[in-house]
Amino acid sequence: MSVGSSFISINDDIPLGYSVPPFPSLHWPLAGENAYSQAFLFYKNDIWRFTLIWTLIFFGVFYLCAGVVAAIGHRRLIGSLSILVTYIVLGGVQAAMSGTVAGFVLGTSYEAGSFKMSTWLPMVCGLVQIVYVIVTSYSITSLLL
């Protein structure tokens, strides 16, 4: 028995010839077994990248809409443009930080358990993050008084 044969690869369930699916790759599971088998992520960096991109998309749309509403309420054009840019930049920074943390936590968890991740989970993670931001933006003090 050689030393090399006593080690077992934890990535035995990764299909041969696996390549990372293109970005959204939100395959519908009812479309057939062949289409669904291509909608999985196996590596931590791919899970992080998908989670970060989805988080940037959701935060970008939300902060763009919030910035437009805030800019419309402002009377001067220069001030309203600076408000819009500030909202977008701060939303992007917040999305980059939270998407990175969530992506690496998800990726590390799935990689440690040697699980495959559906491409739907990074999208759901980004959606949960923006819903959390929306819910925590309201003050509960007015409800208590």
CORZI-V182477 format. One record per residue. RES is the residue in one letter. D_CENTER is the distance of its C-alpha to the mean C-alpha in Angstrom with 2 decimals. Layout:
BEGIN
RES_D_CENTER ; RES_D_CENTER
END
This chain:
BEGIN
M_44.92 ; S_43.09 ; V_40.55 ; G_37.88 ; S_38.25 ; S_37.63 ; F_33.98 ; I_31.47 ; S_28.26 ; I_25.26 ; N_23.62 ; D_26.38 ; D_24.22 ; I_22.33 ; P_24.21 ; L_26.53 ; G_25.48 ; Y_21.76 ; S_19.68 ; V_15.97 ; P_15.38 ; P_14.82 ; F_11.49 ; P_10.93 ; S_13.44 ; L_13.17 ; H_16.63 ; W_18.64 ; P_20.22 ; L_23.56 ; A_23.95 ; G_25.64 ; E_25.20 ; N_25.00 ; A_22.10 ; Y_20.06 ; S_20.78 ; Q_18.92 ; A_15.51 ; F_14.75 ; L_13.08 ; F_15.45 ; Y_14.79 ; K_12.81 ; N_12.22 ; D_10.92 ; I_8.40 ; W_7.43 ; R_7.64 ; F_5.70 ; T_2.44 ; L_4.37 ; I_5.68 ; W_4.04 ; T_4.09 ; L_7.30 ; I_8.45 ; F_8.52 ; F_9.94 ; G_12.13 ; V_13.63 ; F_14.31 ; Y_15.81 ; L_17.68 ; C_19.26 ; A_20.11 ; G_21.55 ; V_23.61 ; V_25.01 ; A_25.91 ; A_27.42 ; I_29.50 ; G_30.97 ; H_32.14 ; R_35.55 ; R_35.52 ; L_33.63 ; I_32.96 ; G_31.73 ; S_29.43 ; L_27.90 ; S_27.34 ; I_25.68 ; L_23.31 ; V_22.49 ; T_22.06 ; Y_19.58 ; I_17.45 ; V_17.75 ; L_17.10 ; G_14.01 ; G_12.71 ; V_13.83 ; Q_12.33 ; A_8.81 ; A_9.52 ; M_10.95 ; S_8.75 ; G_5.50 ; T_8.23 ; V_9.83 ; A_7.39 ; G_6.49 ; F_10.25 ; V_11.30 ; L_9.77 ; G_11.10 ; T_14.32 ; S_14.93 ; Y_14.69 ; E_16.60 ; A_19.16 ; G_19.89 ; S_20.01 ; F_17.93 ; K_16.24 ; M_12.80 ; S_12.50 ; T_10.06 ; W_9.68 ; L_8.10 ; P_4.47 ; M_5.32 ; V_7.30 ; C_5.37 ; G_3.98 ; L_7.61 ; V_9.11 ; Q_8.32 ; I_9.99 ; V_12.61 ; Y_13.36 ; V_13.98 ; I_16.18 ; V_18.05 ; T_18.80 ; S_20.00 ; Y_23.07 ; S_26.00 ; I_27.58 ; T_30.83 ; S_32.10 ; L_31.75 ; L_33.79 ; L_36.56
END
